[in-house]
Amino acid sequence: MTDATAFLAPPPAAVGARGARSPVSPRRRREHHSVVVAAPSSSASPPPPHRGGRRVRRPGRRRPSPAASTVVAAPSRRRRRARGGRPPPRNPALIDRLVVVGETHTHPTHHRIQLDIIRALHDLSTASPSAAGASAAAGRPVVVGLEQFHRQHTPHLDAYVGGRISLPRLLALTDWAHTWGYPAALYTPLFRYCRAHRVRMVGLNAPAALVAAVARGGLDSLPASVVPYLPEMDLGSRPHFARFAAKMSAMGGGAHHGGGGGAEGGRFDLQVLRHYYEAETLWDEYMAESAAEVLAADPAVRLVVLAGTAHVEARDGLPERVERRVGGRAFTVLPTSVRWASAAGTSVPDIDAPLGGGGLADWIWYSPREIDLV
């Protein structure tokens, strides 16, 4: 396993932007079809108990987010806090500073949506102060937080955006083929845009070896030397666990975060499922901690986080874990693939009603399915 010191490095201080609440202009929304606004809600069955022991505390009932009065609070939460940790200052205006955009990793349209959002926010941040609605954001750059890179990769990202290394060199230094593995071509337009416009990129993710170790043996299997560097962890979200367990069952026991198998006929051994869930939660909490430290480093920052759908939907994966650290409420965008219908020269989502029962994200951004793009 990677040496404990590899988990020490926090994300470097960031500068960022602040602007209008809607992260994309009407013109750019039309380029990628319809956006549906949904109000949050959630419900599910409880997670299995965690009996780890080290630095677990029970803060009591979960407080619903300000705009989510229909959220059913879990009766208790379990958190694991690293020694010496202190939360960053609270920021009640987080919705003006944090946009979290999901993706299906292999879907090219989802990556185009992400780039359009970043481009629109960067244009807003560099607009003249005299431009209508731009005064609050003018001169404040955007920072892009990436699930696709480890927190420890941020110096390499800085070198790439600063023109000191090439894209192939960046991918080699960060061992892209093994740490992420999806085709780099899907992300290349985003990387090149950020370099051309000096939009800072920071890595958010945990080292793959750490997550894989937890998936194999659980949090309690980690060496004592590593434990102080773990983020504070909430393992008690019932809706989050229920959704995770359902997805794992649907996968039929496939490998998860490097943890290997562990299921027969789509049913997981409870201990294996618990370890996988701890790995998933570590994944979310580590990214949330990275994002929170970027936000705390500069009160003016506008951070756009790009992460997989599972970390964004229903808010309780990544967004709420950032909110717990810095206060306020993030703005979430969830690209969602549906069947597309064309008639009378127009193209629209072939659905009868918004998906997700109103609780998936602030915006659900419909896109054609990958198979329909072939």
N, C-alpha and C positions, 0 to 999 in steps of 0.2 A: 504493500500500500504506500501511497505517496507520503513523504515525511510530514509531520504535523506542521512544520514551519511553512509549508506550501499553502496552508489555509489562513495564514496570518494577514496577508496583504488586503487592506480595504480598498475600495475603489478610489482613485485619485480625485481630488477636489474638482468640481465641474462648474462651468458657467452655463447659463441657460436663458430661456426666454419666457415671457408671460404675455398672454393675449386674450383674444376673444374665446368664449366657451366652445363654440362650434368649431371643431378642428379642421373642417374642410369647407371651402367655399361652395355655393350652389353650382357654379360652373363645373367644378371638379366632381361634385356628386353626380352630375348628369353623365359624366364620362364612364362611370362604373355602375350605372343602373340605380336601383332604389335603396334608400336607407329607411328603416323603420325604427322609431323610438319605442323602447320597451321599459316598463317600470319593474324594478326588482321584486322577486318573491322566491321562496324556497321552502322545501320540506323533504324529509327523508328519515330513514331508520337510523338508530344510534350505531356508532362504531364499536368495535370490540375494545374492551378495556386495555389500557397500556399499563404495565406493571414494572416499568423500568426502574424508577427510584431516584436517579440523580437530578437534583435541581428541578423538580416538578412542583409547580404550585397551582392552586385552584383559585382563580380570581373571582369566581362567581358567575352570575348570569351574563350572557353576551348582550351587549347593548346594540339594538338595531341601528343601522346607518340612518342618517337624517332623512333620506328620501326613500326609505324602505320599510314603511310601517307594517307591511304584511310579512316581513321576515319572521320565521319561527325561531326563537332563540334556543340554543342548546342549554340544558339545565346546568351544565358545568363545562369547564374547559381545563385542559391540562397543558401547561406550557413548560418548556425546557429552556432555561436561560443561561447563556454563557457567563462565566465569572467575570465580574468587572464591567458588564455591559450597562450602558446607559442610553435610553431612547433619545433621539434627536428632538429638538424643540418642536412643539406642535404647530401646525400650520392650517388654520381654518379655511384658507382659500386654495386647498389642494386641487380642486377641479380646474383651476386656472393654470396649474403647474404640472399635472400628471395625466397623460393620455396613454392608455394601455390598449394595444391593438393585437388581436389574435391572428392566427394563421393555421391553415392546414399546410404542413411543411412542404409538401410536394406540389401545391396548387399555384401555378404561375399568376393567376389573377389576384390571388390574395397578396402576393408580393407586390404587384402593381398598385393595389389599394394602399398598402403600407407606404410605398414610395410617394404616392399622391398626397397622403396625409402629411408626411414629413416635408414634402416640397411646399405645400400650402402653408404650413406653420413657419417654415423658414422664410418664405416670401413675406408673411405677416411680420416676422421679427425684424426684417430688414426694411420694412416699408417706411416711408417718410412719416415723421410725427404728424404732419399736416393731413395725411390721408385719413379719410373717414374711418373711425373705429380702430385705428392702428396705433394711437398714441401710447397705449399701455404696453404694447409689445415691441415698439420700435427700438432697435439696437440691442435687443436681448436674444442671443442665439439659442437655438434648439440643441439639446443633447439627446442622442439616441441610445437607449439601453437595450442590450441584445442578450436574449437567452442563448443564442448560438455560440457565445464565447464565455469562458470562465472570467470571473472577476480578475484573476491574476493575468489575464491576457490584455488588460487595458493599456499597459505601456506599448505593446505591439500595435494596438489600434491607433494610439496617439502617433506612433511613428508612421503608420500608413497614411492617416489623414494629413499629417504634416509633410508628406512627400518624401520621407526619408527612406522608405522601403516600398517595394512593389507589391501588388496584390498577390502574385505567386509566393513571394517571400512571406507575406502575412499568413497565408494559408499553411505554409510549411512551418513557421515558427509556432503556430497555435495547434499544429497537428490536426487540421480540420477534418481530414478523412477519418480519424478515429474519435475525436472528441465530439464531432457533430455528425458527419457522415452523409448528409443530404447533398445533392449536387450544388456545388458552389455557384454554378451559372444562374441558379434561381435568385441568388442574393447579389450577384455582381452589379446589376444596375444601381441598387441601393448603395453598395460600397463606393462605387465610382461617383455617384452623386454627392455623397458625404465628403469625399476627398476633394472634388472639384469646388465645392462650396464651403469647405472648412467646417462642416458640421461634425462636431465631436461625437465619437462612438465609444461606449464603455461596455465592458463585459459584465454580466450580472450573475452568471451561473456558478454553481459549486463545482469543484474539481470532480471529474467523472469517477475517479478512483474512490473518492469519499462516498458518493451516492451509491456506487456499486457495492461497496462494503456494507452499507446499511441495508441495501436490498437483500444481500445474502444472509446477514446475521442479525439485523436490527441495530438500533441505537446502542443497546447495552453491550454489543460486541466490540465497540470501538475502543481503541487503546485510551487509557487515561490521559495521555499527552495530547490527544486530539479534542477531547470533550470541551476544554475551555474555549475553543474556537468555533463551536457550533452556534448558530443563531438561536435566539429565543424561538421556541416552537410551540404552536397550538395544535395539539393532536385530538382535540375534542369537538370538532365541527361535525355534527351528524349529517347534514346535507352533503358536505364535501366527501365524507367517507362513503356514504351510500352511492353517490355518483361514481366514485372511484371503483368501488367493489363491482358495480354493474358493468363498468367498462372492462375491468379485468376478466370478469366472467364471459363477456362477449368475445374477448380475445382468445378464449379457449386455452389459457395457460401459457401464452407466449412469453418470451423473455421481456423483462421490464427493467429499464435503467441498468442493464448489465447484471441483473440478479439471477438469470437463468430461468428454468421452468418451475414446476411446483404444483401443477394441477393435473387432474385426470378428468376427462370429459367436461372440461370447462369449470370444474369446481375446485376451489383452492383449499388447501389445509389452512386452518385459521391462523396458525403461527406464521406461515409463509405470507399470507395476505397481510397480516399485521406488519411484517418486515417491509413488504412492498409499499404499504401505506406510509410507513415512517420515511422511506426513501423519497416518496412523492412529496410528502410534507417538507422534508429537508430541502428538496429542490425548490419548492415555492418560497419557503422562509429565507433561504439563502439569497435568492433573487430579490425578495422584498427588502432584506437588510441592505443589499447593495444599492437598490433604488433609493431607499430612505437616506442613506449616507450621501448619495449624490445630491438629493434635494436639500439636505441639511447643510451641505458645503456652501451653497449659494442660495439665499432666499429668493432670488429672482429667476432661478432656473425653470425652464419648461422641459420636462423629460418625457420623451415618447418611448415607451417600452414595447418591444416586439417579442411575442412569446406564442407558444402553441395554444390552440383553442382550449385544451383541457385546463390550462393555467388561468384562463381569462373568463370563461363562461360562468355565469351565476355569481361572479365577483369573489367567491370565497377561496379561490386558489391563490392568486397573486394580489389582486387589487386590495382586498380587505386587509391583507397582511401588511401592505405598505401603509394603509390608513391607520392601522393599529399603532404603528410606530411614529407617524408624523401628524395624525389627526386629519380632519377634513374628508373629502370624498373624491376619488379618481373618476375620470371619464373613460368609459370602456367602449370599444368598438369590436364587434365580432363578425368578421367575414363568414358567411354561411352559404354553402353550395346547395342549390335547389334546381329542379327541372325548370327549363326556360321555355317560354312560349313566344312565338312570333306571329303577328297578325296585323294586317293593314299597315305594313311598313314600320311597325314598332316592335320592341322586344321587352318582355316583362317577366317577372317570376311567376311560374305556374303554381301558385298556392292560393288557397281560399281565405287564409287568415294568417297573421303573423305567427311565426314559429316560437316555441319555447314557453308559452303561457305567460309572456310578459316579464320573465325574470332572467333572461340570458345576459343582457347587456344594455347600456344606454342607447347604443345604436346597433341594430342588426343590419349588416350590409350584404345584401344578397348578390350572389355571383352564380354563373353557370357551373354545372358540375365539371370536374376534370374530363370525364369521358366525352362530354359534349363539345370540348375544345379540340378534339382530335379531328 
